[in-house]
């Protein structure tokens, strides 16, 4: 029987397959052992010679015996893994993650491709899976949501474990659905994945935390704060057992955004804790997202000037690291802050800039938001016809995306404009549409 070739060598920078027998001979000789010494009392010298020559394959029992005699884990012997290669690749993966967050996308891509190739070669499936996950993250970072979505879907099909990686992929699949204008499906995916995870104990706390973070965020985007706060209470007990510190930081960031006026001190505490943890991990983009989150909270607490300070900082940092979709989102939020301050020209320019980006990237969650902000700016500038067009399109787009809460809000805003111009019939029709949406929401 001929043995499978699996390798450790390199030629021209490429990993070269090394037959198992050659590997056993190399390792034996490196330890100054004869064939008889390695075979010990359990096997004959001739048996070991046949394995080394490739004319015989060892059984699992023989392989385990020989690995033990050589002082190696079985898989390291079987797959030709160099000493400490798993730890080395994990460290490189962490460094690539930091490069990605800092916006050094080309370097991160190269490193992740190499990590994936080596991990696959050495059958380190978990490490290879994480490398593929972060390569998809790089696509999302660049604003290529469709390509990222396809990569997450492919990875989800290939994965059998670990649970934490599967949860991370599910969370990103749901985010891509949200970006693609399918909020109901995003919620359904996360709820089903979380239900299945919790139904098969012991539950991986990191996986539960990642899925819960994603569902809390999605509920927040849908305006379902009460449901998000309920999830926050449910997962609170998991925090102490979670080991994935980035996801612990993420929990604090999302929980901070759930606070409103009267809870600003608590929001600030949670977001500062998120920033502290992200800083320890060296994650630049995520720190910028915390500034955006702080601006988001302040704006909804009726403090647009303070919100603007945070949002400008977020916008600058996100531009520096090249996070295309996040930059557009923070820009839109800043446009709304400036509109509320009465800086209409600047608000319009910011919203128009964001609109171009989200249209190019087909970000169907932010496209209606861009329409809404621009419509409200036009209304304040006295261009009622354009305001009606933009707000009407915003309502249509929100409805198609399943963002029912935003439909209700935008219908009320458009109705106010129509009432101010004496168009009572049109205002009534828009309000009725908002009421129907509100009934679905409740």
C-alpha positions as CSV (number, residue, x, y, z in Angstrom):
1,X,0.0,0.0,0.0
2,X,1.3,3.4,-1.0
3,X,1.2,6.2,1.7
4,X,-0.2,9.7,1.3
5,X,2.4,12.4,0.8
6,X,2.1,15.3,3.2
7,X,4.8,17.9,3.6
8,X,7.0,20.2,5.5
9,X,9.6,21.2,3.0
10,X,9.8,24.3,0.7
11,X,10.9,24.7,-2.9
12,X,10.8,28.1,-4.5
13,X,8.8,29.4,-1.6
14,X,6.2,26.7,-2.0
15,X,5.5,24.0,0.5
16,X,6.6,20.6,-0.9
17,X,4.8,17.4,0.0
18,X,7.0,15.0,2.1
19,X,6.0,11.3,2.3
20,X,5.2,10.1,5.7
21,X,7.9,7.4,5.6
22,X,10.5,10.0,4.7
23,X,9.3,12.2,7.6
24,X,9.6,9.3,10.1
25,X,13.1,8.5,8.8
26,X,14.2,12.2,9.0
27,X,12.8,12.6,12.6
28,X,14.3,9.3,13.7
29,X,17.7,10.2,12.4
30,X,17.5,13.7,13.9
31,X,17.1,11.9,17.3
32,X,20.0,9.5,16.6
33,X,17.7,6.4,16.8
34,X,18.1,3.2,14.8
35,X,15.1,1.6,13.2
36,X,15.2,-1.1,15.9
37,X,15.3,1.5,18.7
38,X,12.3,3.4,17.3
39,X,10.4,0.2,16.6
40,X,10.9,-0.8,20.3
41,X,9.5,-4.0,21.6
42,X,6.1,-3.6,19.9
43,X,7.2,-3.7,16.2
44,X,10.0,-5.2,14.1
45,X,12.8,-3.4,12.4
46,X,11.5,-4.8,9.1
47,X,8.0,-3.3,9.7
48,X,9.5,0.1,10.4
49,X,11.7,-0.2,7.3
50,X,8.7,-0.9,5.2
51,X,6.9,2.2,6.5
52,X,10.0,4.4,5.9
53,X,10.4,3.0,2.4
54,X,6.7,3.8,1.6
55,X,5.7,0.2,0.9
56,X,3.5,0.0,3.9
57,X,1.2,2.5,5.7
58,X,1.0,2.4,9.5
59,X,-2.3,1.8,11.3
60,X,-3.6,4.5,13.6
61,X,-2.3,2.4,16.5
62,X,1.2,2.1,15.0
63,X,1.1,5.8,14.1
64,X,0.3,6.8,17.6
65,X,3.0,4.5,19.0
66,X,5.7,6.0,16.7
67,X,4.6,9.5,17.4
68,X,4.9,8.9,21.1
69,X,8.4,7.4,20.6
70,X,9.4,10.5,18.6
71,X,7.9,12.8,21.2
72,X,5.3,14.3,18.9
73,X,1.5,14.7,18.8
74,X,0.0,12.3,16.3
75,X,-1.3,15.0,14.0
76,X,2.1,16.8,14.0
77,X,3.7,13.5,12.7
78,X,0.9,12.7,10.3
79,X,0.7,16.2,8.7
80,X,4.3,17.2,9.0
81,X,3.7,20.1,11.3
82,X,6.9,21.9,12.5
83,X,7.2,22.5,16.2
84,X,4.9,25.4,17.4
85,X,3.5,26.1,13.9
86,X,0.0,26.4,15.2
87,X,1.0,29.0,17.8
88,X,3.1,30.8,15.2
89,X,0.3,31.0,12.7
90,X,-2.1,32.1,15.4
91,X,0.2,35.0,16.3
92,X,0.5,36.0,12.6
93,X,-3.3,35.9,12.4
94,X,-3.6,38.4,15.3
95,X,-1.0,40.7,13.6
96,X,-2.9,40.5,10.3
97,X,-6.1,41.3,12.2
98,X,-4.5,44.5,13.5
99,X,-3.2,45.4,10.1
100,X,-6.7,45.0,8.7
101,X,-8.2,47.3,11.4
102,X,-5.5,49.9,10.8
103,X,-6.4,49.9,7.1
104,X,-3.2,48.3,5.8
105,X,-5.4,46.1,3.6
106,X,-2.9,44.9,1.0
107,X,-0.4,43.8,3.7
108,X,-3.2,42.1,5.6
109,X,-4.5,40.3,2.5
110,X,-1.0,39.0,1.7
111,X,-0.5,37.8,5.2
112,X,-3.9,36.2,5.5
113,X,-3.4,34.4,2.1
114,X,-0.1,32.9,3.3
115,X,-1.6,31.9,6.7
116,X,-4.5,30.2,5.0
117,X,-2.2,28.3,2.6
118,X,0.1,27.1,5.3
119,X,-2.7,26.3,7.7
120,X,-4.5,24.2,5.0
121,X,-1.3,22.5,4.2
122,X,-0.7,21.5,7.8
123,X,-4.4,20.6,8.3
124,X,-4.9,23.3,10.9
125,X,-8.5,23.8,9.8
126,X,-9.5,26.3,12.6
127,X,-6.6,28.6,11.7
128,X,-7.4,28.3,8.0
129,X,-11.0,29.1,8.6
130,X,-10.2,32.3,10.6
131,X,-7.8,33.4,7.8
132,X,-10.6,33.0,5.3
133,X,-13.0,34.9,7.6
134,X,-10.6,37.8,7.9
135,X,-10.1,37.8,4.1
136,X,-13.8,38.3,3.7
137,X,-13.6,41.1,6.4
138,X,-11.1,42.8,4.2
139,X,-13.6,42.8,1.3
140,X,-16.2,44.3,3.6
141,X,-13.7,46.9,4.9
142,X,-13.2,48.0,1.2
143,X,-16.9,48.4,0.8
144,X,-17.3,45.3,-1.4
145,X,-20.3,43.9,0.5
146,X,-21.5,41.5,-2.3
147,X,-18.0,39.9,-2.6
148,X,-17.8,39.7,1.2
149,X,-21.2,38.1,1.4
150,X,-20.3,35.4,-1.1
151,X,-17.1,34.7,0.8
152,X,-19.0,34.3,4.1
153,X,-21.6,32.1,2.5
154,X,-18.9,29.8,1.0
155,X,-17.1,29.6,4.4
156,X,-20.4,28.8,6.2
157,X,-20.9,25.9,3.8
158,X,-17.4,24.5,4.4
159,X,-17.3,24.9,8.2
160,X,-17.9,22.1,10.7
161,X,-16.4,24.0,13.7
162,X,-15.3,25.6,15.9
163,X,-18.5,27.2,17.2
164,X,-16.9,30.6,17.8
165,X,-15.9,30.8,14.1
166,X,-19.3,29.6,12.9
167,X,-20.9,32.2,15.1
168,X,-18.7,35.0,13.6
169,X,-19.5,33.9,10.1
170,X,-23.3,33.8,10.9
171,X,-23.0,37.3,12.4
172,X,-21.4,38.6,9.2
173,X,-23.9,36.9,6.9
174,X,-26.6,38.6,8.8
175,X,-24.8,42.0,8.5
176,X,-24.5,41.5,4.8
177,X,-28.2,40.7,4.6
178,X,-28.9,44.0,6.5
179,X,-26.7,45.9,4.1
180,X,-28.4,44.2,1.2
181,X,-31.8,45.4,2.3
182,X,-33.1,42.2,3.9
183,X,-33.5,43.0,7.6
184,X,-36.2,40.3,8.3
185,X,-34.0,37.6,7.0
186,X,-31.0,38.9,9.0
187,X,-33.0,38.7,12.2
188,X,-34.3,35.2,11.3
189,X,-30.8,33.9,10.6
190,X,-29.4,35.2,13.9
191,X,-32.4,34.0,16.0
192,X,-32.3,30.5,14.5
193,X,-28.5,30.2,14.9
194,X,-28.7,31.4,18.5
195,X,-31.6,29.0,19.3
196,X,-29.7,26.0,17.8
197,X,-26.6,27.0,19.7
198,X,-28.4,27.2,23.1
199,X,-30.3,24.0,22.4
200,X,-27.1,21.9,22.4
201,X,-25.1,22.3,25.6
202,X,-22.5,22.9,26.7
203,X,-22.8,26.3,25.0
204,X,-19.6,28.0,23.8
205,X,-19.8,31.4,25.6
206,X,-17.8,33.1,22.9
207,X,-20.2,31.9,20.2
208,X,-23.2,32.9,22.2
209,X,-21.7,36.4,22.9
210,X,-20.9,37.0,19.2
211,X,-24.4,36.0,18.0
212,X,-26.1,38.0,20.7
213,X,-24.0,41.1,19.9
214,X,-25.0,40.7,16.2
215,X,-28.7,40.3,17.1
216,X,-28.6,43.3,19.6
217,X,-27.1,45.4,16.9
218,X,-29.7,44.4,14.3
219,X,-32.5,45.1,16.8
220,X,-30.9,48.5,17.4
221,X,-30.9,49.2,13.7
222,X,-34.6,48.2,13.5
223,X,-35.5,50.5,16.4
224,X,-36.4,47.5,18.7
225,X,-34.5,48.8,21.8
226,X,-36.7,46.8,24.2
227,X,-35.8,43.6,22.5
228,X,-32.1,44.5,22.4
229,X,-32.1,45.4,26.1
230,X,-33.7,42.0,26.9
231,X,-30.9,40.3,25.0
232,X,-28.3,42.4,26.8
233,X,-29.6,41.1,30.2
234,X,-29.6,37.6,28.9
235,X,-26.0,37.6,27.8
236,X,-24.7,39.5,30.8
237,X,-23.9,36.2,32.6
238,X,-21.9,35.0,29.6
239,X,-19.4,37.9,29.7
240,X,-17.5,36.5,32.6
241,X,-16.9,33.2,30.8
242,X,-16.1,34.7,27.3
243,X,-12.4,34.6,26.2
244,X,-12.7,36.5,22.9
245,X,-11.8,39.9,24.1
246,X,-12.7,41.7,20.9
247,X,-16.3,40.4,21.3
248,X,-16.4,41.5,24.9
249,X,-15.4,45.0,23.7
250,X,-18.0,44.8,21.0
251,X,-20.7,44.0,23.6
252,X,-19.9,47.1,25.5
253,X,-20.0,49.2,22.3
254,X,-23.4,47.9,21.3
255,X,-24.8,48.1,24.8
256,X,-23.6,51.7,25.0
257,X,-25.6,52.6,22.0
258,X,-28.8,51.3,23.6
259,X,-28.6,54.1,26.2
260,X,-30.6,57.3,25.8
261,X,-31.0,60.7,27.5
262,X,-30.9,60.1,31.2
263,X,-28.4,57.3,30.8
264,X,-25.6,59.2,29.2
265,X,-23.2,58.5,32.0
266,X,-23.8,54.8,31.6
267,X,-23.4,55.1,27.8
268,X,-20.1,56.9,28.3
269,X,-18.9,54.2,30.8
270,X,-19.7,51.4,28.4
271,X,-18.2,53.0,25.4
272,X,-15.0,54.0,27.3
273,X,-14.7,50.4,28.3
274,X,-15.0,49.3,24.7
275,X,-12.4,51.8,23.6
276,X,-10.0,50.6,26.4
277,X,-10.3,47.0,25.3
278,X,-10.0,47.8,21.6
279,X,-6.9,49.8,22.4
280,X,-5.3,46.9,24.2
281,X,-6.0,44.7,21.2
282,X,-4.6,47.4,18.8
283,X,-7.8,47.7,16.8
284,X,-8.0,51.2,15.2
285,X,-11.2,50.9,13.2
286,X,-13.1,49.6,16.1
287,X,-12.0,52.6,18.3
288,X,-13.4,54.9,15.5
289,X,-16.7,53.0,15.6
290,X,-16.9,53.8,19.3
291,X,-16.6,57.5,18.5
292,X,-19.4,57.1,16.0
293,X,-21.5,55.2,18.6
294,X,-20.9,58.0,21.1
295,X,-22.1,60.6,18.5
296,X,-25.1,58.4,17.8
297,X,-26.2,58.4,21.4
298,X,-25.6,62.1,21.9
299,X,-27.6,63.0,18.8
300,X,-30.6,61.0,20.0
301,X,-30.2,62.7,23.4
302,X,-30.7,66.1,21.6
303,X,-27.1,67.2,21.8
304,X,-26.1,67.7,18.1
305,X,-23.1,69.9,18.7
306,X,-21.5,67.4,21.1
307,X,-22.5,64.6,18.7
308,X,-20.8,66.4,15.9
309,X,-17.4,66.4,17.7
310,X,-17.5,62.7,18.1
311,X,-18.7,62.0,14.6
312,X,-16.0,64.2,13.0
313,X,-13.4,62.2,14.9
314,X,-15.0,59.0,13.8
315,X,-15.2,60.1,10.2
316,X,-11.5,61.2,10.1
317,X,-10.3,57.9,11.6
318,X,-12.5,55.8,9.4
319,X,-11.2,57.7,6.3
320,X,-7.6,57.0,7.5
321,X,-8.2,53.3,7.7
322,X,-10.2,53.1,4.5
323,X,-13.4,51.6,6.1
324,X,-15.7,52.6,3.2
325,X,-19.1,51.7,4.5
326,X,-18.4,52.8,8.1
327,X,-17.1,56.1,6.8
328,X,-20.3,56.6,4.8
329,X,-22.4,55.8,7.9
330,X,-20.6,58.2,10.2
331,X,-20.8,60.9,7.5
332,X,-24.5,60.5,7.3
333,X,-24.8,60.7,11.0
334,X,-22.7,63.9,11.0
335,X,-24.9,65.3,8.2
336,X,-27.9,64.8,10.4
337,X,-26.2,66.5,13.4
338,X,-25.3,69.5,11.3
339,X,-28.8,69.7,9.9
340,X,-30.2,69.9,13.4
341,X,-27.7,72.7,14.2
342,X,-29.0,74.6,11.1
343,X,-25.8,74.2,9.1
344,X,-27.8,73.2,6.0
345,X,-25.2,73.7,3.3
346,X,-22.7,71.5,5.1
347,X,-25.3,68.9,6.0
348,X,-26.4,68.7,2.3
349,X,-22.8,68.3,1.1
350,X,-22.1,65.6,3.7
351,X,-25.3,63.7,2.9
352,X,-24.6,63.9,-0.8
353,X,-21.1,62.5,-0.3
354,X,-22.4,59.6,1.7
355,X,-25.2,59.0,-0.8
356,X,-22.7,58.5,-3.6
357,X,-20.8,55.9,-1.6
358,X,-23.7,53.9,-0.4
359,X,-25.2,53.9,-3.9
360,X,-21.9,52.7,-5.4
361,X,-21.7,50.0,-2.7
362,X,-25.4,49.1,-2.9
363,X,-25.7,49.6,0.9
364,X,-29.5,49.3,0.9
365,X,-29.8,50.1,4.6
366,X,-28.1,53.5,4.3
367,X,-29.5,54.5,0.9
368,X,-32.9,55.4,2.4
369,X,-31.1,57.2,5.2
370,X,-29.2,59.3,2.7
371,X,-32.4,60.1,1.0
372,X,-34.1,61.1,4.2
373,X,-31.3,63.4,5.4
374,X,-31.1,65.1,2.0
375,X,-34.9,65.4,1.9
376,X,-35.0,67.1,5.3
377,X,-32.2,69.5,4.3
378,X,-34.1,70.4,1.1
379,X,-37.3,71.0,3.0
380,X,-35.4,73.4,5.4
381,X,-34.0,75.2,2.4
382,X,-37.5,75.6,1.0
383,X,-37.3,73.1,-1.9
384,X,-40.5,71.3,-1.1
385,X,-40.8,69.4,-4.4
386,X,-37.3,67.8,-4.0
387,X,-37.9,67.1,-0.3
388,X,-41.1,65.3,-1.2
389,X,-39.3,63.2,-3.9
390,X,-36.4,62.3,-1.6
391,X,-38.5,61.5,1.4
392,X,-41.0,59.5,-0.7
393,X,-38.2,57.4,-2.1
394,X,-36.7,57.0,1.4
395,X,-40.0,55.6,2.6
396,X,-40.2,53.1,-0.3
397,X,-36.6,52.0,0.2
398,X,-37.0,51.6,4.0
399,X,-40.1,49.5,3.4
400,X,-38.3,47.2,0.9
401,X,-35.5,46.8,3.4
402,X,-37.8,45.8,6.2
403,X,-36.9,48.8,8.3
404,X,-40.4,49.4,9.5
405,X,-39.6,51.7,12.3
406,X,-37.8,54.1,10.0
407,X,-40.9,54.0,7.7
408,X,-43.0,55.3,10.5
409,X,-40.6,58.1,11.4
410,X,-40.1,59.2,7.8
411,X,-43.8,59.1,7.0
412,X,-44.4,61.5,10.0
413,X,-41.6,63.8,8.7
414,X,-43.0,63.9,5.2
415,X,-46.5,64.5,6.5
416,X,-45.3,67.5,8.5
417,X,-43.8,69.0,5.3
418,X,-47.0,68.4,3.4
419,X,-49.2,69.9,6.1
420,X,-47.0,73.0,6.2
421,X,-47.8,73.5,2.5
422,X,-51.5,72.9,3.0
423,X,-51.5,69.5,1.2
424,X,-53.8,67.9,3.8
425,X,-55.0,65.0,1.6
426,X,-51.5,64.0,0.7
427,X,-50.4,64.3,4.3
428,X,-53.3,62.1,5.5
429,X,-52.3,59.4,2.9
430,X,-48.7,59.4,4.1
431,X,-49.8,59.3,7.8
432,X,-52.1,56.3,7.0
433,X,-49.1,54.5,5.4
434,X,-47.1,55.2,8.6
435,X,-49.9,53.9,10.8
436,X,-50.0,50.7,8.8
437,X,-46.3,50.3,9.2
438,X,-46.6,51.0,12.9
439,X,-49.2,48.2,13.2
440,X,-46.7,45.8,11.6
441,X,-44.0,47.0,14.0
442,X,-46.1,46.4,17.1
